[in-house]
Amino acid sequence: MGDKSPKAKDKAKKQDTAGKNQQKAAADAKRKPAAPEKKK
């Protein structure tokens, strides 16, 4: 991994954040089944 440019670092960071958000959303969906009525 020899990408030392700031842009590459920023891109990697954004991808990592997006991945974490996706994992969290999936975990939340598994924990509680979709029930839009309760949220409103």
C-alpha positions as CSV (number, residue, x, y, z in Angstrom):
1,M,0.0,0.0,0.0
2,G,2.1,2.9,-1.2
3,D,-0.6,5.5,-1.7
4,K,0.7,8.4,0.3
5,S,-1.4,11.1,-1.4
6,P,-4.0,12.9,0.7
7,K,-6.7,12.2,-1.9
8,A,-6.1,8.4,-1.7
9,K,-6.2,8.6,2.1
10,D,-9.4,10.6,2.0
11,K,-11.0,8.2,-0.4
12,A,-10.0,5.2,1.7
13,K,-11.4,6.9,4.8
14,K,-14.7,7.6,3.1
15,Q,-15.0,4.0,1.9
16,D,-14.3,2.7,5.3
17,T,-16.9,5.0,6.9
18,A,-19.5,3.9,4.3
19,G,-18.7,0.3,4.9
20,K,-19.2,0.8,8.7
21,N,-22.5,2.6,8.1
22,Q,-23.7,-0.2,5.9
23,Q,-22.8,-2.8,8.5
24,K,-24.5,-0.9,11.2
25,A,-27.7,-0.5,9.1
26,A,-27.7,-4.3,8.4
27,A,-27.2,-5.1,12.1
28,D,-30.0,-2.7,13.0
29,A,-32.3,-4.3,10.4
30,K,-31.5,-7.7,11.8
31,R,-32.1,-6.7,15.4
32,K,-35.5,-5.2,14.9
33,P,-37.7,-6.2,12.0
34,A,-38.9,-3.4,9.8
35,A,-42.0,-1.8,11.4
36,P,-42.6,1.7,9.9
37,E,-45.8,2.0,11.9
38,K,-43.9,2.1,15.2
39,K,-41.4,4.8,14.0
40,K,-44.2,7.3,13.1
